[in-house]
Amino acid sequence: MARFEITILGCGSATPTLRHDPTSQVANVHDNLYMIDCGELTQVQMRRRKICFNRLRHVFISHLHGDHCFGLPGLISTFGLLGRRGELVIHGPQMLEEFINPVLSLFCKDMTYSVRLNLFDPQQHALVMEDAAVQVYSIPLKHRVPTCGYLIVEKTGGSHLIREMADFYQIPLKMRAEIKQGADYVTPEGEIIPNSRLTCPADPPLRYAFCSDTAFSPEIIPWIEGVDCLYHEATFMDKDLSLAQATLHSTARQAAEIALRAQVKQLVIGHYSARYEDIKPLLSEAQAVFPGTMAADEGMVVRVNKATV
C-alpha cells in the first residue's frame, strides 16, 4: 500500500508540446487518490499509468487557465461513459462554476453519478477538504487570475501498539483500537498497564505542497515551511526573468530560493515553458541554490517521505 506518493501526469505550461503535457498530477495517500489540476491529455496519461478512474473522488483546480482545467470536461464525460456511481467533488476558485456548469448542462445531462462543486476564495489560506486520510488547505498564489496552490497533510491515526507488549499481556483484539487512541489496559487481575508502556508515537504526518502557477512569492513560506516535498513552478530560466515578471511566473532559481527559505525536504520543479527544448539547464539552475531538486517528467512517481536533503 502506498503511504504517500505523487504521480506526475503533466508538467508543461500553456502550450502542449511533444515533450510535455499540461499540468496534472495525482496524489496517492494510503491508497486514496486526489487529482491536482486537469490539463489536456490527463485521462490519456491516467490510462498509461494504469490509474483507476473510479478510485478518484476529488479533483483540485488551482485556477481557470486552460492548461490547468481543459481536461475536466473530457474526464467528467468519461466517468459517465464508464458507468460511475460515486460522487465526484471538484474543488476550486469561484470562477470554476462558470466553466463547469455549461459543460454539465450541455454534455452531461443523464450521467450515472453526481458532480459537486466546492468553491472557495483562492486568496485565503483555509481548510478546503478533509476526509479520513488527509486534510487539504489552499495556498494563495500570485498570478494573472485568482490562483491557489494546495497543501496536502496526511492523517496518521493513533499511536502504534507495540506487538511484543500486546502479545506479552495477551491484549484482546477488540481492545487494541482503544489502546492506540490512548487508553490504558487493565489486565484480568486488575493491574493497570499504562498506555506509554504499550505504545509508541505515531509517525509524523507527511506534507506535500503544490505551488503552480505563481510569481516569486515569499509570502507563501509560512504555509509551506518544512514540508516533506514541494512542487513549485519553474516556467523560465533566470536569463528570462523579465518574461517571468511580465507573466507572473517564476524562474527555476526563484523556485529553489523559495524551497531554501522554507527549509523544505525536497523540491520538484515543473510547468516548463515550451521555449526550452532541454530542461537540464533549468534543473542545474535550481540545484545551484537548492541541491535537493528534481525535475518533473510525465510518469514520474515522487515518493513523499521524511528523507532530509
FENRA-V278787 format. One line per field, one symbol per residue. ss: DSSP state (H for helix, E for strand, - for the rest). psi: psi as a letter, one per 40 degrees, with the letter a starting at -180 (. if undefined). burial: + if it has 16 or more other ideal C-beta (glycine too) atoms within 10 Angstrom, else -. Layout:
ss=???
psi=???
burial=???
This chain:
ss=---EEEEEEE-E-----------EEEEEE--EEEEEEE---HHHHHHH----HHHEEEEE-----HHHH--HHHHHHHHHH------EEEEEE--HHHHHHHHHHHH-------EEEEEE------EEEE---EEEEEEE-------EEEEEEE-----EE-HHHHHH----HHHHHHHH----EE-----EE-HHHHEE------EEEEE------HHHHHHH----EEEEE--E-HHHHHHHHHH---EHHHHHHHHHHH----EEEE-E-------HHHHHHHH-----EEE-----EEE------
psi=hhdhihhhdhfiadhiiediiihiihhhhfehhhhhigiiedddddddefhhdeehdhhhhdigideeeeeddddddddddefidiihhhiaidedddddddddddefdfieiihhhhiiheehhihdihaedihhiihhihaeihiiaihhhiheaaihhhddddddefhideedddddeeiihhideehhhidddeiiiiiiiihhhhghiiihgededddeheidhhhhigdiidefddddddefaiiddddddddddefidihhiafhieehdheddddddddddgdfhihiihehhhhhaehi.
burial=---+++++++++++-+---++++++++++--++++++++++++-++----+----+-++++++++-+++++++++++-++---+---++++++-++--++---+---+--+-+-+-+--+-+--+--++---+++++++++++--+++++++++-+--+-+---++--+-+-------++----+-------+-+--++------++++++++++++--+--++--+++++++++++--+---+--++++++++++++++-+-++++++++++--+--+--++-+++-++-+++++-+-+-+-+-----
